[in-house]
Amino acid sequence: MQIDFVHLAILYAALFAGVLYLFFKPTKLDEQIHVKQRDPLQDR
């Protein structure tokens, strides 16, 4: 039970950090990262 709780906590923290990063990072960086993320998504 403790291992599951820790895993969930880390997952939630990572998600929250990701959302905050997306909100805080500039628009130009957002566009560049979006283009870079598009390649691996299409590859899959």
Secondary structure per residue as TSV (DSSP state, phi and psi in degrees):
chain	resnum	aa	ss	phi	psi
A	1	M	-	360.0	-41.6
A	2	Q	H	-64.4	-40.8
A	3	I	H	-62.8	-43.2
A	4	D	H	-61.9	-43.4
A	5	F	H	-61.3	-44.2
A	6	V	H	-63.7	-42.9
A	7	H	H	-60.9	-45.8
A	8	L	H	-62.9	-42.3
A	9	A	H	-61.1	-44.6
A	10	I	H	-64.0	-42.2
A	11	L	H	-62.7	-46.0
A	12	Y	H	-63.6	-41.4
A	13	A	H	-62.9	-42.9
A	14	A	H	-63.4	-42.8
A	15	L	H	-62.6	-46.6
A	16	F	H	-61.8	-43.7
A	17	A	H	-62.9	-41.2
A	18	G	H	-62.7	-43.8
A	19	V	H	-64.1	-43.9
A	20	L	H	-62.5	-42.4
A	21	Y	H	-61.6	-43.9
A	22	L	H	-61.5	-38.8
A	23	F	H	-72.9	-32.4
A	24	F	H	-90.3	-29.7
A	25	K	S	-70.0	151.1
A	26	P	-	-64.8	168.0
A	27	T	H	-71.5	-40.1
A	28	K	H	-61.5	-44.6
A	29	L	H	-63.0	-39.7
A	30	D	H	-58.8	-45.6
A	31	E	H	-64.3	-44.1
A	32	Q	H	-62.2	-44.9
A	33	I	H	-66.2	-38.0
A	34	H	H	-61.3	-42.6
A	35	V	H	-65.7	-41.1
A	36	K	H	-67.7	-36.5
A	37	Q	H	-72.9	-22.6
A	38	R	H	-66.0	-38.6
A	39	D	H	-59.1	-55.0
A	40	P	H	-62.0	-33.9
A	41	L	H	-65.8	-42.2
A	42	Q	H	-69.9	-34.6
A	43	D	H	-61.3	-39.5
A	44	R	-	-70.2	360.0
